[in-house]
Amino acid sequence: MNKKIIKSIIVAMIGFGAWHAQAAITTEGMMAICAQADDTHDCARRIETEQLKNMPAGLARRGEGGERGTLTLSLSQGLFNDSAQEVRLIDKDGKAYTVWDYWPTPDAFLLLVLEEEDNHYLWLSRFDGKTVRLPAEPVFALGNKRFATADFCEKGCRNEVAVWQIRQGIPVKTRVWQPKEAWEDAEASWVSPEQLRLAYRVSGSEEYREMIVAPDKSYKNKRTLLEKLF
C-alpha cells in the first residue's frame, strides 16, 4: 500500500468552506471507516461512499452492481448549453478513480487515482471537465484562489514544494522549489495569505523541522526565506 496515500487517508479531510464544515470526515471517523478495509483501494472507496452521502444531490454518483467501477460527475457548464453535462470515469487496466474531495469554490472535484505504481490526485473542473494531474493533495490559502503541494517521499516523488494559482477554474503551477538536501517527508500549511509553513524531515532523520516561507518573491521586496534556505 502506497505510503503517501495511506498517510493522506489517515489525516483528516480538513474543510474548506461551508460545505466542508458540515461534511468533513474527522480523523477518528476515517480510521473507523477503514478499520475493516482490505487495502488502499477499499479504504478510499469506503471514504468516497461517506463523502457522496454528504455532497449536494446530483454532483457525483457511483454505479451499482456490475457498474461499481463507473464514476459519474456532473458538469455545471452543461446546465446552460448543449455541451456534455457529465463525465464518466471507468476503472480499467489497473487504474481506479475515487472522489476524494469537492470544493464549491472553485467548483472542482479532487479525485484520487489509484494505480499499482502511480497513485496520484486529479483536479477536475466542473465548468468544462478539464483535468490537471496533481502530485499531492492541495492545501488552499484563504480564499481558495491558490494552493500549495508538497511532494516528498523516499521513492517516486517529485521532491518539490509548489504553489498553484487557479486561473479560469484550472490550477497553474506558478512557483516551484526543491531543497538542496534530500527530504523524505514534508507537509505544507498556510499561516497567512502570504506565508506558508513547511514541516519536513530530512533523509535519514526521524526529527521534523519547520520553516516559514513567503511564496511571493516580491513579498516585502525581500528574498523569501525559502530562497535563502534552499
Buried (B, 14 or more C-beta within 10 A) or exposed (E): EBBBBBEBBEEEBEBBEEBBEEBBBEEEBBBEBBEEBEEBBEBBBBBBEBBBEEBEEEBBBBBEEEEEEBBBBBBBBBEEEEEEEEBEBBBEEEBBBBBBBBBBBBBBBBBBBBEEEEBBBBBBBBBBBEBBEBBBBBBBBEEBBBBBBBBBBEEBBBBBBBBBEBEEBBBEBEBEBEBEEEBBBBBBBBEEEBBBBBBBBBEEEEEEEEBEBBBEEEBEEEEBBBEEEB
